[in-house]
Amino acid sequence: MKVVWDFFQYQVLGMTWLNDLIGKGLNALGVNLEHWLGASLQFFLYDTVKIVVLLSVLIFFISYIQSFFPPERTKKILGKFHGVKANALSALLGTVTPFCSCSSIPLFIGFTNAGLPLGVTFSFLISSPLVDLGALVLLMSVFGPKIAVAYVVVGLILAVAGGTLIEKLHMEQYVEKFVKTATNIDLEAPQLSRKERMSYAAEQVKATVKKVFFYVLIGVGIGAVIHNLIPQEIIQAILGKGNPFSVLIATVVGIPMYADIFGTIPIAEALYLKGVGVGTILAFMMAVTALSLPSIIMLKRVVKMKLLIGFVGIVSIGIMIIGYLFNAFHFLLV
């Protein structure tokens, strides 16, 4: 069983055969892979192709599932539940809606306008960019199944706990009035054939790859530099396990950035190879995906400052707690 799983993780998900193939091709072209520039080029080509291929397959699969859960149906499902159950279901539904933090904002407005509890909408807002099937598979290709599954579990816990806490604080009055009074057209979801769902999934692949490809290139470029140019001693001094502030630094650095889970994977991979703690890496990824500066600016347009500060504070503290716990108990997931 272990042999089968190792083959799946390294050859299918990790595509180590692709890395070897690219290395041989660059060698044949006379590229010196011992030099940092040649090694960076190999890392860049390998990670770019790997992520785009996995991304395309995953988005197709996720979008096919998502075709069964359009916004109208999602609102109806969530409207039948209350309390923590509603928050948990909202977080779970977020896993099949592969939106970045910015594109989740319109759904947040729609859910709020539909009369769903504020905690439910925030559980979705946290979960949707943070946790999805794509994140699970891509994390599995880098860190292995235990850490990938643990990331998804704690991400869902953060979404449920964050939404529940916001609901308990009764902050509904801090949502801008126009959000509650906006026109809400409740359309019945059309019945799609299998062919139409396949076509929809294919279109989503094209649209998503086009939207995130630039950020993937940036992420892979940063990862290549970290992996081959920045000395391990510097990385260790700033983000290493010996620095008690590593998780805090990773969270603060991650928030101003804008990328989705696919753009952060190559950076996470490079940091992991440099010996940075898993908790520190996951804190960085969570901060980038759930609390990017553009999404905070967009959210400021629909909620008042007190609610915005509460949301950012709750999620940031939750991310840091998760990061420190992962670093402390990483040995259990090896």
Stockholm file with secondary structure:
# STOCKHOLM 1.0

chainA/1-334         MKVVWDFFQYQVLGMTWLNDLIGKGLNALGVNLEHWLGASLQFFLYDTVKIVVLLSVLIFFISYIQSFFPPERTKKILGKFHGVKANALSALLGTVTPFCSCSSIPLFIGFTNAGLPLGVTFSFLISSPLVDLGALVLLMSVFGPKIAVAYVVVGLILAVAGGTLIEKLHMEQYVEKFVKTATNIDLEAPQLSRKERMSYAAEQVKATVKKVFFYVLIGVGIGAVIHNLIPQEIIQAILGKGNPFSVLIATVVGIPMYADIFGTIPIAEALYLKGVGVGTILAFMMAVTALSLPSIIMLKRVVKMKLLIGFVGIVSIGIMIIGYLFNAFHFLLV
#=GR chainA/1-334 SS CHHHHHIIIIIIISCHHHHHHHHHHHHHTTCCTTSHHHHHHHHHHHHHHHHHHHHHHHHHHHHHHHTTCCHHHHHHHHTTCCHHHHHHHHHHHHTTSCCCTTTHHHHHHHHHHTTCCHHHHHHHHHHHHHCCHHHHHHHHHHHCHHHHHHHHHHHHHHHHHHHHHHHHTTCGGGBCHHHHHSCCCCCCCCCCCHHHHHHHHHHHHHHHHHHHHHHHHHHHHHHHHHHHTSCHHHHHHHHSTTCTTHHHHHHHHHTTCCCCHHHHHHHHHHHHHTTCCHHHHHHHHHHHHHSCHHHHHHHHTTBCHHHHHHHHHHHHHHHHHHHHHHHHSGGGGC
#=GC SS_cons         CHHHHHIIIIIIISCHHHHHHHHHHHHHTTCCTTSHHHHHHHHHHHHHHHHHHHHHHHHHHHHHHHTTCCHHHHHHHHTTCCHHHHHHHHHHHHTTSCCCTTTHHHHHHHHHHTTCCHHHHHHHHHHHHHCCHHHHHHHHHHHCHHHHHHHHHHHHHHHHHHHHHHHHTTCGGGBCHHHHHSCCCCCCCCCCCHHHHHHHHHHHHHHHHHHHHHHHHHHHHHHHHHHHTSCHHHHHHHHSTTCTTHHHHHHHHHTTCCCCHHHHHHHHHHHHHTTCCHHHHHHHHHHHHHSCHHHHHHHHTTBCHHHHHHHHHHHHHHHHHHHHHHHHSGGGGC
//
